[in-house]
Amino acid sequence: MNSVEELRDYIVADTIKQIESMSREELVQILVIITTTPLEQMDANELLAFRKEYVGRWLPKEHERDRHKQN
């Protein structure tokens, strides 16, 4: 990533992909966190920490999501 903006765009795009398979309740939880956090004011390290700490709690791991889609 060349800039904080590119990193932010990547994180948003990746998160959108991951939440497509979430339940409505899980989606609402994520959206509340994302919309109440001042992401525009964060630097790259803060964005990565935010994603790891908060968003990662509700997003399924890649292998779990893939396994769920196969069933």
DSSP file (Angstrom, degrees, kcal/mol; ACC not computed):
  #  RESIDUE AA STRUCTURE BP1 BP2  ACC     N-H-->O    O-->H-N    N-H-->O    O-->H-N    TCO  KAPPA ALPHA  PHI   PSI    X-CA   Y-CA   Z-CA
    1    1 A M              0   0    0      0, 0.0     3,-0.1     0, 0.0     4,-0.0   0.000 360.0 360.0 360.0 137.1    0.0    0.0    0.0
    2    2 A N        +     0   0    0      1,-0.1     2,-0.3     2,-0.0     3,-0.1   0.642 360.0  14.6 -95.0 -16.7    1.3    3.4   -0.9
    3    3 A S  S  > S-     0   0    0      1,-0.1     4,-2.1    41,-0.0     5,-0.2  -0.966  74.3-107.3-152.6 165.9   -0.9    5.5    1.3
    4    4 A V  H  > S+     0   0    0     -2,-0.3     4,-2.9     1,-0.2     5,-0.2   0.877 119.1  56.4 -62.8 -37.4   -3.3    5.5    4.2
    5    5 A E  H  > S+     0   0    0      2,-0.2     4,-2.6     1,-0.2    -1,-0.2   0.906 107.1  47.6 -63.0 -42.0   -6.1    6.1    1.8
    6    6 A E  H  > S+     0   0    0      2,-0.2     4,-2.5     1,-0.2    -1,-0.2   0.904 112.6  49.3 -65.3 -41.0   -5.2    3.0   -0.2
    7    7 A L  H  X S+     0   0    0     -4,-2.1     4,-2.7     2,-0.2    -2,-0.2   0.926 111.2  49.5 -62.7 -44.4   -4.9    0.9    2.9
    8    8 A R  H  X S+     0   0    0     -4,-2.9     4,-2.5     1,-0.2    -2,-0.2   0.926 111.5  48.9 -60.4 -45.6   -8.3    2.2    4.1
    9    9 A D  H  X S+     0   0    0     -4,-2.6     4,-2.6     1,-0.2    -1,-0.2   0.904 111.6  49.7 -61.0 -42.5   -9.9    1.4    0.7
   10   10 A Y  H  X S+     0   0    0     -4,-2.5     4,-2.8     2,-0.2     5,-0.2   0.933 111.3  48.4 -61.7 -46.6   -8.4   -2.1    0.8
   11   11 A I  H  X S+     0   0    0     -4,-2.7     4,-2.4     1,-0.2    -2,-0.2   0.912 112.8  48.2 -62.0 -43.0   -9.7   -2.7    4.3
   12   12 A V  H  X S+     0   0    0     -4,-2.5     4,-2.4     2,-0.2    -1,-0.2   0.936 113.4  46.9 -63.6 -46.5  -13.1   -1.5    3.4
   13   13 A A  H  X S+     0   0    0     -4,-2.6     4,-2.0     1,-0.2    -2,-0.2   0.912 114.1  47.4 -62.7 -43.3  -13.2   -3.7    0.2
   14   14 A D  H  X S+     0   0    0     -4,-2.8     4,-2.0     1,-0.2    -1,-0.2   0.899 111.9  50.4 -64.9 -40.7  -12.0   -6.8    2.1
   15   15 A T  H  X S+     0   0    0     -4,-2.4     4,-2.5    -5,-0.2    -2,-0.2   0.896 107.1  54.1 -65.4 -40.6  -14.5   -6.2    4.9
   16   16 A I  H  X S+     0   0    0     -4,-2.4     4,-1.0     1,-0.2    -1,-0.2   0.925 108.4  49.8 -59.4 -44.9  -17.3   -5.9    2.4
   17   17 A K  H >< S+     0   0    0     -4,-2.0     3,-0.5     1,-0.2     4,-0.3   0.919 113.1  46.8 -58.7 -43.9  -16.4   -9.2    0.8
   18   18 A Q  H >< S+     0   0    0     -4,-2.0     3,-0.8     1,-0.2    -1,-0.2   0.852 109.4  51.8 -70.9 -34.9  -16.3  -10.9    4.2
   19   19 A I  H >< S+     0   0    0     -4,-2.5     3,-1.7     1,-0.2    -1,-0.2   0.617  86.2  84.4 -81.6  -9.3  -19.6   -9.5    5.6
   20   20 A E  T << S+     0   0    0     -4,-1.0    -1,-0.2    -3,-0.5    -2,-0.1   0.809  94.8  45.1 -59.2 -28.5  -21.6  -10.6    2.5
   21   21 A S  T <  S+     0   0    0     -3,-0.8    -1,-0.3    -4,-0.3    -2,-0.2   0.366  93.7 108.7 -97.0   5.7  -21.9  -14.0    4.1
   22   22 A M  S <  S-     0   0    0     -3,-1.7     2,-0.1     1,-0.1    37,-0.0  -0.394  73.0-106.9 -82.4 158.7  -22.8  -12.7    7.6
   23   23 A S     >  -     0   0    0     -2,-0.1     4,-2.4     1,-0.1     5,-0.2  -0.318  35.6-104.9 -73.1 166.1  -26.2  -12.9    9.3
   24   24 A R  H  > S+     0   0    0      1,-0.2     4,-2.4     2,-0.2     5,-0.2   0.904 121.3  51.3 -60.2 -42.2  -28.2   -9.7    9.6
   25   25 A E  H  > S+     0   0    0      2,-0.2     4,-2.0     1,-0.2    -1,-0.2   0.921 111.0  46.9 -62.9 -45.2  -27.4   -9.5   13.3
   26   26 A E  H  > S+     0   0    0      1,-0.2     4,-2.1     2,-0.2    -1,-0.2   0.902 111.4  52.6 -62.9 -40.6  -23.7   -9.8   12.7
   27   27 A L  H  X S+     0   0    0     -4,-2.4     4,-2.7     1,-0.2    -2,-0.2   0.914 107.6  50.7 -62.4 -43.8  -23.9   -7.3   10.0
   28   28 A V  H  X S+     0   0    0     -4,-2.4     4,-2.3     1,-0.2    -1,-0.2   0.908 108.7  52.5 -61.7 -41.8  -25.6   -4.7   12.2
   29   29 A Q  H  X S+     0   0    0     -4,-2.0     4,-1.9     1,-0.2    -1,-0.2   0.930 112.0  45.3 -59.6 -46.1  -23.0   -5.2   14.9
   30   30 A I  H  X S+     0   0    0     -4,-2.1     4,-2.8     1,-0.2     5,-0.2   0.925 112.0  51.0 -64.4 -45.5  -20.2   -4.5   12.4
   31   31 A L  H  X S+     0   0    0     -4,-2.7     4,-2.7     1,-0.2    -1,-0.2   0.875 107.9  52.8 -63.3 -37.0  -21.9   -1.5   10.8
   32   32 A V  H  X S+     0   0    0     -4,-2.3     4,-1.1    -5,-0.2    -1,-0.2   0.936 112.4  45.1 -62.4 -45.6  -22.5    0.1   14.2
   33   33 A I  H  < S+     0   0    0     -4,-1.9     3,-0.4    -5,-0.2     4,-0.4   0.940 115.8  46.0 -63.2 -47.4  -18.8   -0.3   15.1
   34   34 A I  H >< S+     0   0    0     -4,-2.8     3,-0.9     1,-0.2     5,-0.3   0.911 113.9  47.4 -64.9 -42.6  -17.6    1.0   11.7
   35   35 A T  H 3< S+     0   0    0     -4,-2.7    -1,-0.2     1,-0.2    -2,-0.2   0.663 112.7  49.1 -77.3 -13.9  -19.9    4.0   11.6
   36   36 A T  T 3< S+     0   0    0     -4,-1.1    -1,-0.2    -3,-0.4    -2,-0.2   0.353  95.3  85.2-103.9   6.0  -19.2    5.1   15.1
   37   37 A T  S <  S-     0   0    0     -3,-0.9     2,-2.2    -4,-0.4     3,-0.2  -0.924  80.6-128.3-109.7 129.5  -15.4    5.0   14.8
   38   38 A P    >   +     0   0    0      0, 0.0     3,-1.2     0, 0.0     4,-0.2  -0.444  40.0 164.6 -76.2  74.1  -13.6    8.0   13.3
   39   39 A L  G >   +     0   0    0     -2,-2.2     3,-1.6    -5,-0.3     8,-0.1   0.808  66.0  66.3 -62.6 -31.7  -11.6    6.0   10.6
   40   40 A E  G 3  S+     0   0    0      1,-0.3    -1,-0.3    -3,-0.2   -32,-0.0   0.773 100.3  51.1 -63.2 -24.7  -10.7    9.2    8.7
   41   41 A Q  G <  S+     0   0    0     -3,-1.2    -1,-0.3     2,-0.0     2,-0.2   0.442  91.4  99.6 -93.1  -0.1   -8.5   10.4   11.6
   42   42 A M    <   -     0   0    0     -3,-1.6     2,-0.1    -4,-0.2    -3,-0.0  -0.587  64.2-137.4 -89.5 147.4   -6.5    7.1   12.0
   43   43 A D     >  -     0   0    0     -2,-0.2     4,-2.4     1,-0.0     5,-0.2  -0.375  41.3 -88.0 -88.0 179.5   -3.1    6.5   10.6
   44   44 A A  H  > S+     0   0    0      1,-0.2     4,-2.2     2,-0.2     5,-0.2   0.890 127.2  49.0 -59.2 -43.8   -2.1    3.2    9.0
   45   45 A N  H  > S+     0   0    0      1,-0.2     4,-2.3     2,-0.2    -1,-0.2   0.891 111.5  49.6 -64.9 -39.0   -1.1    1.4   12.2
   46   46 A E  H  > S+     0   0    0      2,-0.2     4,-2.6     1,-0.2    -1,-0.2   0.887 109.4  52.4 -67.0 -38.4   -4.3    2.5   13.9
   47   47 A L  H  X S+     0   0    0     -4,-2.4     4,-2.5     2,-0.2    -2,-0.2   0.926 111.1  46.3 -62.3 -44.8   -6.4    1.3   11.0
   48   48 A L  H  X S+     0   0    0     -4,-2.2     4,-2.4     1,-0.2    -2,-0.2   0.906 113.3  48.9 -65.0 -41.1   -4.8   -2.1   11.1
   49   49 A A  H  X S+     0   0    0     -4,-2.3     4,-2.8     2,-0.2     5,-0.3   0.901 110.6  51.8 -64.8 -40.7   -5.2   -2.3   14.9
   50   50 A F  H  X>S+     0   0    0     -4,-2.6     4,-2.7     2,-0.2     5,-1.1   0.942 111.4  46.4 -59.3 -49.0   -8.8   -1.3   14.6
   51   51 A R  I  <>S+     0   0    0     -4,-2.5     5,-2.4     1,-0.2    -2,-0.2   0.925 115.6  45.6 -61.9 -44.5   -9.5   -4.0   12.0
   52   52 A K  I  <5S+     0   0    0     -4,-2.4    -2,-0.2    -5,-0.2    -1,-0.2   0.927 120.4  38.1 -65.3 -45.4   -7.7   -6.7   14.0
   53   53 A E  I  <5S+     0   0    0     -4,-2.8    -2,-0.2    -5,-0.2    -3,-0.2   0.928 132.0  15.2 -76.1 -46.5   -9.3   -5.8   17.3
   54   54 A Y  I >X5S+     0   0    0     -4,-2.7     3,-0.9    -5,-0.3     4,-0.5   0.924 127.8  39.8 -99.4 -55.8  -12.9   -4.9   16.5
   55   55 A V  I >><S+     0   0    0     -5,-1.1     3,-1.3     1,-0.2     4,-1.3   0.896 109.6  61.6 -65.6 -40.0  -13.8   -6.1   13.0
   56   56 A G  H 34<S+     0   0    0     -5,-2.4    -1,-0.2    -6,-0.3    -2,-0.1   0.708  89.6  71.5 -60.3 -21.6  -12.0   -9.4   13.3
   57   57 A R  H <4 S+     0   0    0     -3,-0.9    -1,-0.3     1,-0.2    -2,-0.2   0.860 110.3  28.1 -63.1 -35.2  -14.1  -10.4   16.2
   58   58 A W  H << S+     0   0    0     -3,-1.3    -1,-0.2    -4,-0.5    -2,-0.2   0.621  98.7  93.9-105.0 -14.5  -17.2  -11.0   14.0
   59   59 A L  S  < S-     0   0    0     -4,-1.3   -40,-0.1     1,-0.1     3,-0.1  -0.647  76.0-122.1 -83.6 132.3  -15.7  -11.9   10.7
   60   60 A P        -     0   0    0      0, 0.0    -2,-0.1     0, 0.0    -1,-0.1  -0.356  30.4-103.3 -67.9 150.5  -15.3  -15.6   10.0
   61   61 A K     >  -     0   0    0      1,-0.1     4,-2.5    -2,-0.0     3,-0.3  -0.391  36.4-107.3 -67.1 153.1  -11.8  -16.9    9.3
   62   62 A E  H  > S+     0   0    0      1,-0.2     4,-2.5     2,-0.2     5,-0.2   0.899 118.9  47.0 -51.2 -49.1  -11.3  -17.6    5.6
   63   63 A H  H  > S+     0   0    0      1,-0.2     4,-2.1     2,-0.2    -1,-0.2   0.848 112.1  50.5 -67.9 -32.6  -11.3  -21.4    6.0
   64   64 A E  H  > S+     0   0    0     -3,-0.3     4,-2.2     2,-0.2    -1,-0.2   0.907 111.8  47.3 -69.6 -41.2  -14.5  -21.3    8.2
   65   65 A R  H  X S+     0   0    0     -4,-2.5     4,-2.1     2,-0.2    -2,-0.2   0.916 113.5  48.1 -65.8 -43.3  -16.3  -19.1    5.6
   66   66 A D  H  X S+     0   0    0     -4,-2.5     4,-1.4    -5,-0.3    -2,-0.2   0.902 111.8  49.5 -64.1 -40.8  -15.3  -21.4    2.7
   67   67 A R  H  X S+     0   0    0     -4,-2.1     4,-1.1     1,-0.2    -1,-0.2   0.899 109.7  52.0 -64.1 -40.3  -16.3  -24.5    4.6
   68   68 A H  H  < S+     0   0    0     -4,-2.2     3,-0.4     1,-0.2    -2,-0.2   0.887 107.6  52.0 -63.4 -39.9  -19.7  -22.9    5.4
   69   69 A K  H  < S+     0   0    0     -4,-2.1    -1,-0.2     1,-0.2    -2,-0.2   0.810 105.6  55.7 -66.9 -29.7  -20.3  -22.1    1.7
   70   70 A Q  H  <        0   0    0     -4,-1.4    -1,-0.2     1,-0.2    -2,-0.2   0.792 360.0 360.0 -73.5 -27.5  -19.6  -25.7    0.8
   71   71 A N     <        0   0    0     -4,-1.1    -1,-0.2    -3,-0.4    -2,-0.2   0.459 360.0 360.0 -81.5 360.0  -22.3  -27.0    3.1
